[in-house]
Amino acid sequence: DAGVIQSPRHEVTEMGQEVTLRCKPISGHNSLFWYRQTMMRGLELLIYFNNNVPIDDSGMPEDRFSAKMPNASFSTLKIQPSEPRDSAVYFCASSWSGTNEQFFGPGTRLTVL
Amino acid sequence: KNEVEQSPQNLTAQEGEFITINCSYSVGISALHWLQQHPGGGIVSLFMLSSGKKKHGRLIATINIQEKHSSLHITASHPRDSAVYICAVTGGSQGNLIFGKGTKLSVKP
């Protein structure tokens, strides 16, 4: 298995632009998580899905952030409009909810100028 | 107060030393995870445990549920062990991880 796949690996954009991050979970996993990592706050949950349904989005900073999971093999995290304080590494992770062990993607490093 | 506290924040050791990283948590959990993040940024799961002790190579993880405390031990440390070690917990029926701030370990040759 290729593991969790994220794209792009790096994204540099200007303030105000729309940014879309993509994630393909491990085949057979039914839980998907979006995390953000910054120097100041460390790793924190943004949103997680179980069987393609959002379960907890309390970590989503504000309305500029949205996430979708149209099917079991794909999820997107969108920021519109982006701001410099959104600069961070965004990780996607997946798991089979029965075991709770999570497998992380390589992350997307986002820089908003 | 953070729900997951790690100590120390930074740790420098000489190659060969025995290393201990501690984690305390204040919430009810279904499992505790130890993760490793190398300078390149990738995150790897080392252990997931809900009781007792697990061992993998030179790494040992223990958890005391009553005291809400876990330790990660590295025996015969090596420079390639240099990384950030992160403690995280999953609580109750929720699957999401709650993270500690991490311990940055540097092992000198």
Interface residues (C-beta under 8 A of the other chain):
Chain A: S31 F33 Y35 G42 L43 E44 L45 Y48 N50 I55 D56 V89 F91 A93 S95 S97 T99 N100 E101 Q102 F103 F104 P106 G107 R109
Chain B: S30 A31 H33 L35 G41 G42 I43 V44 S45 M48 I86 A88 T90 Q94 G95 N96 L97 I98 F99 G100 K101 G102
